[in-house]
Amino acid sequence: MAGEVQKKKSAMVMTITKDRDVPLDKIRNMGIIAHIDAGKTTTTERILFETGKTYRLGSVDEGTTVTDWMAQERERGITIVSAAITTFWDLKSKSSVEDGRYRINIIDTPGHIDFTAEVERSLRVLDGALMVFDGRTGVESQSETVWRQADKYKVPRICVLNKLNLIGADFEASLKSIKERLGANAAPVVIPIGLEHEHRGVVDLIRMKALTYKAIEDNKLTEEEIPADLLESAKKYRAELIEKVSEFDDEALNKFLEGQEPDEILLKRAIRKGVITGKFFPIFGGDNRTAETQLILDGVIEYLPSPLDLPPVEGINSKTGEKEIRQRKAEDTFSAVAFKVMTDPHVGRLVYLRIYSGKLSSGQVVYNATKQTTERIGKLVLLHADQRELIEDAFAGEIVAAVGLKETTTGHTLCDPGHPILLESITFPEPVISLAIEPATKSDQEKMGLALNKLSDEDPTFRIKSNAETGQTIISGMGELQLEVLVDRMKREFSVEATTGAPQVAYKETIRKIAEGEGKYIRQTGGHGQYGHCLLRIEPLGRGEGFKFVSEIKGGSIPQEFISPIEKGVKEKLENGIMAGYPMVDIKVAVFDGSFHEVDSSEMAFKIAGSLAVEEAARRADMCLLEPIMKVEVSTPDEFMGDVIGDISSKRAQIQGTEQRGTMTVILAQVPLAELSGYATKLRSISQGRASYYMEPSHYEEVPRNIAEGIVAKAGKVEMARGNG
């Protein structure tokens, strides 16, 4: 019996090894991105079913999906963390790429704006993406956000219009919204046969054939001639497709100019070139719960790039500062980007890596070019949602996770110690909302600190701060839902009971004018004393520019070794706020003069002097408060539009306009986050539960004087409110 078990294990390892032995040109690293409820997870489930990875279709409603494996995801019916999974697809069609077995590494991402960090870090390391749209509404708010994120990282995309089988499906309007709202050079490669309950398949515009199915459960597409009522429409869309993609291939362009039709392989080759360059986006459409997903899988293989189709990776030599490149091949020296951290109850801290070049083995010593330290890889694992599979080696083009990395976190570059390179990192938005959190009992105190640190290690948009005045711990994030989920995870995964206060808006402080300040710290206590003295100038920067520190010291009035402590003192003071305890931003600080004592001067004295000087300067610089402004879109039936606009206008909103999406009117507005507490309940009440809203952070704006005075007074700094407003 033991022998049989051993044989089974060996066979499994052999199968995995054989499956992993896929040439680089037959690997596709892709993400699935979309607005909330467009059908990302359902699409992923069908892909896993079609590729034989699963033998039963999971359901979001029933909480049985593979990639939504967290308890909170299954309870809420939403994706919270991105899940990576590997599957394989056999391509058997006339194509611009070779037939055969292809490996697809998929990352299913969340749609909710609170979890935007998951999308951001996934897109940074992916080679391509499936952009899913709801075929009833087309482009929605989060669609625009993730589209811009994909543009930022130059990720080639295929568009998929889902849910064309549901009431309200509008293929034409959805196509129009992709072209107009996203400014995308896009055209369909398939068109639906029937909409809403009459939907039963698609027309393949490349082969000019109809592909139909009898029922959702039917796993076979039947090839037929195009229905007579769709023939003219199919010809029109095919002509548009040929015209748009001919420019990407010389042979296709010559045929187009001569009035000839390109054959299937030539047309697919032209589409592929357009997609890889990021200048063309083919559109599929239908019902992603059906066998139509087979066409999307073929499209992923035929049109999205392999690692070899993309240019070499560029970076900076972290030791010389010179530009370096790495070929996306296993033969080049090792380089990878860490894009995610997770705490696994069984194996500990997992760091997700996208390997761009070279080979990585368990036990290997690697160089963290971001932190300029060396680390050792403990174990390597392949990812299958919440399942882990030990492997010995990983190669260029793969997405794996490493155990044993203590210093490496999101955005860090790992590379060969002898060939250092620093690759592009990942930037994340600033948190906009905060909660005070306290352990329920003394025994929870230490556990809470540990849990919060692990959760902030996983999520770069989750911040922890201690309030020195109240002794409270303040947690900050992108929205109430994100913080609610993290507190719930703390309870379930770390057994920490905690109480939280009401959500608080993450205000910021800034200044309106230039001012100077002096900081002098002198203490004489017998023996060596303390002496630090500096003069600073502060000036306002543009909104969103952050913090800059420069030294204008000439003639050695302050020795160089004391400049850094002054900067530390300034940073700490600004981080804790001067006006009302909120971080001070968009400020440039210059140290321009000071003095020192040969014996008594120390780093600590100059740090305190820097803190005193920047506070004095800020008090003279006309301080003001900034508040987060949210981009809000309210979808409502026409009959409630007047009431909804009236209510949102009372919240200091700036109404940007309205537009029609399907059967609903969408009100576009910019609203201060402080005014939106409890808005979901109020909106349901006004609209009899029929309206819904979406919001995402837009920018920071100055708080009106009368409101700012109240906020500052509440913080116990009444004199500042009167002085600066």
Phi, psi and omega in degrees: 000315179299322179298319180298315180300316181299319179298317180299316180298315181298318180299319181296316180298318180298317180298315181298315181300317180296316180297324184282344181278064182249131179301154183302326182287354178248025175248137174233120174258109185225153176247160174244117187233150182180175170288165178302137174065021176280340177113030181296307185293323177297319178298316179299317180301317181292323178298316180295325178291313182295328182272001178081009179288326175233159182243007178215132181288124176282158181234133176296317182297324182271353180071035183242019181281155181286314188277335172269081188260343180290148180302318182295326180292319183288325179290321185267345181072027179228158175271131182249317178242147177290140180241134179258141179208146181246136177216177184226148181220134178266118179270125181224061179213162175296122187210170176277352176242165185289142175293163176132193186270127181241143177261128179243117173265116186250137169240117177270123187251160176287160176254341185285136184300332179299335183249032183298335179300326180296322179289314183303310185287332178291314181297330180300329187249001183268156178265339182198171182211149168263119179259110184264133177239149171283118184292356177269330185240348181068226183287125176245181187303306182292335175302315180296318182298311183288331176296316179295322178297319179293322175300317183303320181261010176056048182268119176298145185226149166247135179263142179229119175270108184263170172063030177286357177270353185264158179299133181097000180299135182217094184295313182298312182295323179294319176301314181299319182294325178296317182287320186273311185285329180260348182064031187271138171278090189228154175205147180288145171255347170223154172233150185286148169261104182079149177239167181054227185289348181268000182291130183215015179154193182221163171258124176278110185286344180279317180265350183053053176228151174268140177235116186236164175223159183269324182212162181304320184287343182296125184262013182238136172261129180263128180275130181222173171285153182293131178305142185304323183287349180251354187299313181297317179298319180296319179296319180298312181293324179295318180298319178296318180298312181298317181298319183289324187262348182301327183296343184271353183218125184300317181295318178295322180294317178300317179296319180298316181293331178273001178077019179262155178272130175287149177282177186300313183295318181295318181295318179293325179295320179294318178298314182302315180298318179296320181292313184296325178283352180078017184253357179215144183229102178290146183244122171261162179200145178158221181239109187287001176273357188249182179293353175301339179298337176300323179293321179295318178299317175300319180297320178301316181290316188284329189246326181282150186284152165273168177305330182287339181283346184263155181295161178303156181280133180255145177202187180242134174294115187292349180258325182256342183080002180278152177288138179227157175232155175231131175284142183281060183224155179291340183282340181281173179288153188293135169209144181204159175244131173278122184242357180198148176235137177222147175260114181260130183298337184264320185247356179090218186281119179254129176249118179282133182234138167255117182272122182265327180210156175078199185227144178235133181235153176295139183089352183286143174272129181235161181252125175273102185289337180287314182262353180057051176225163176253148178221162178247132176286125177281287179230158175243139179227146170273149186254133173226077186058247180265006178263147180237146182224114183294136175226160181270321185226154173223151189233168177311138179094350184263157173244117183225179175233147181243141175253141175108354179275117185264325186267336187283134177220185186306129176093352181283149176260131172251142182205179177290130183303329181276347182225073185292140175212139179249113181269167180303134181273198180233132178255146182232151178291158179282145177298152181239353183219148184228158175224143169273135182228138181225143176293144182292326180225168179297325181293338178278346187303305183293319180297324181295316179301317180295314181297314181298320179296321179293320180291323179287333175295323180285321188243108183293345179267000180260118184242148178237138180212143175261134176272110185299327184285318184261344182078004181278157171263129181249126175251142183230150180199194185273348180180169182299321182297316179301314181292322178298316180294318181294321177294322178295319178296323179299320181290314186283314188272332184243002179055043180249119175271131181216154175249145181237151176274184178289148179301138179241142179289139179275080176291163173226158177250152174207184180235160181255339184217170181281141178206163179239156179211154180240138177235124181228123179238111181231124177226129178242115186230033183078138185068215179292135175261199178232132179215121175215135184211125178212156175241130183239153170238132176242146178216148182288145173252172177294155182301127179090002182276348173082230187227135176229140179232130178227153175251127176246023182290127177231147176080007174073027178297332170230124178301151184304324184292347179263356180291316181298316175300324177298315180299320179298315179298319178297311182300314181298317180296316181293324180297323181271357175078155181240326185275311183216019177085010178259151182302141179263130187230175176055052183226138171253131180241129178237128173267123187239347179198175179160192178207166181215166179243132185305323185257314191276342183292140179214166178299318181299317181297319180286331176296315179294320179298319178299318179296315181294320183293317183290328177294316180297318180295318182298321181295340178263358191257019177058071182289152175212164179262145174244147178231150178287132176256132182256142170277118185242136174233119181252121177263122184217147170297151185306324186295339181256003189300317181300314180295319181294315179297319179299317182292315183289332177294331180286355183256033181059031183278149168253110180285123182269339181147184177226158175209158181265129174229107185063232182267359185252151171263133181252123177264124181259129183209161170243122189228136174300135181302327182300336183269356189259007178297128179073014185293326181301316180294316180298318181295319177299319181296316181295322190253016183056034176080008186262346179263155177220163179220159179227140175218152176213153180298138180249298183194178176253143179224159180292137178283134176306145188308312184297324180285320180300321180300319179295319181294316181293320179298320180296328179281358177083024181234057186304320184297329180289323181300316181291324186283329191233334177055000000 
